[in-house]
Amino acid sequence: MVVKTIDKVEKKEAVQHTAEAAATTHVMHMSQQERLLFYSGQESSSLTSGSMRRVRDLQCANDELQRKIATLRHECSLSEDPLKIMNDIEYCNATIARNTGEILNIFNQNEKRLAKIAELERQNINLQQEITDTMSAFATVIEHDRKTKFASEYFNAKSSFDSNMALLMQLKSAA
């Protein structure tokens, strides 16, 4: 039976390598353009103030965790028993991954909000045209039944338009 002895340095390197590999699997791979927009802040320019504040808090927490990981790695190289320290590093990496996931979720929710705003604005353009058309038709028609039909269409379109406007105002001023 052959017994291989592993010195402390090899053990630390193996544990550190697995910790780093686990941390990198949690990171979302972005294209160069997405990364450029993200780091320049242009991607976050459409966020609401509450979302922006939350993203900044999470990014600050991630920065602090990165500094803590660097300190822990230094301590790990000096420690007699690095398992506790490696556990702390793993916890920090998991927290960074969770924070990053929450940041990405905030951006996804913002994209959905912006898409809903664009859809409502498109609908309102169509509704505005429909309102104008029904008003014109109402004014030119003499028959009572057709006037009633156009009035009904006008009020339905106007109600939808007003509902969309209220929702747009809510989405645009969401905090």
N, C-alpha and C positions, 0 to 999 in steps of 0.2 A: 504494500500500500504506500503510495506516494502522497505526502502531505506538502502542500504548497503554502508557504508562509507569505503573508501579505503585510508589507510594512505600512505604517500609518499614512505615509504620503500617497501610496497607491490607493488606499482606502478612501482618503479625502478626495482625490481626483476622480475616482469612480462615482462617489456619491454626488460630487459637484457636477459632473458631466450629466448624470441622470436628472438632477434638479434643473439644469439649464435646458435639457431636451424637453422636459415636461413643460417648462415655462414657455418655450417657443412654440409648442403645439397650440397654445391658447391664443396666440396673436393672429389677428386677421391679416391676410395678405392683401395689400392694396396696390393698385396700379401706381405708376409714377405720377400720373396726373392727379389721382385721388390723394396721394401722399402730399404732393405739392400744395393742393388746395387746403388740406387738413392742417399742415404745419404753418402755412401762411395766414391762416385764420379766415380765409375767404369762405370756406365751407360753413363756418359758424356765424357768418354775418346775418343769416336769416333766422337764427334761433331767437326765441323769446327771451326776455331778460331773466326769467326764472330758470329756464333751461341753460342759458349761458352761465349763470351763477353756479348751477349744479355741475356743469362740465368743468368749470375752472376749479371747483372744490375737489372733484375727482382727480383732475390732472395734478393738482398740488399734492394730494394724498399719494398718487403714484410716484411723483418725484421724491417725496419723503421716504417712501418705501424703497425706492432705488438706492437712495443714500444709505438707508439702514442695511440693505443687502450688501453694499460695498463694505460697510463697517463689519458686518457679520462675517463676510468672507475673509477679511483680514484677521478677525479674531479666531476664525476656524483654523487658519494656518498656524496659529500660536497655541491652540488648545490641545490638551492631552486627549480629551474625549469630544470629538466634533459632532456627534450625533444630535445632541440638543441644539446646537447652533445650526446644523443642516436642516433640522425640523423647523426652526424659526425662519430660515431662508425659504423653505418650501411654502410656509404659511404666507410669507410676504409675496412670493410669486403668485400664489393662488388669489390673494387679495388684489394684486395688480390685474390679474386676468379678469376677476369679477368687476373691478372698477372700469376696466376697458370695455367689457361687455355692456355695462350700464351706459357708458358714453356712447357706444355704437347704437344702443337702443334709443337714446335721446335723439341722435341724428336720424335714425329710421322713423321715429315718430314725427320729427320735424318734416321729413320728406313727405310723409303721408299728409301732414297738415297743409303743406304747400301744394300738393297735388289736389287736395280737396278745395283749396282756395281757387286754384286755376279752373277746376271743374265748375264750381259755383259761379265764377265770373263768366265762363263760357255760356252757362245756362242763362244767366241774367241778360246777356246780350241777345240771346234768342227770345227770351221772355219779353224784353223791351220791344223787340221788333213785333212780336205777337200782340202786345198791348197796343202799339201804334196801329197795326193793321185792323184790329177789332174795333178800335175807336173810329177809324175812317169808315169801316163797313157799317158801323152803327149809325153814323151820321148820314150816310148816303141811302140807307134802306128805309122804305116806307112801311113795309109789312110789319105788323105788330109781332107775329111769331118769330120772324127772323131777327127783329130788334131784340127780343127777349133772349134769343140764342146768342147773339153777339154780346149782349150785356153780361150774360152768364160766363161766356168765354173770357171777357175782359176781367171780370172780378176773380175768376179762377187764376188767370195769368198774373194779375196784380197781387193776389194773395201769395202765390208761389214766389214772385219776385221779392215781396216784402220779407217773406220767411228766409229766402236765400240771403238777403241783405243783412238781416239780423244775425244769421249764422256766420256770414263773412266778417262782420264787425267783431263777433266773438272770437273767431279764429285768428284774426289779424291782431287783436289786442290781448291775446292769451298771455298770461304771465306765469 
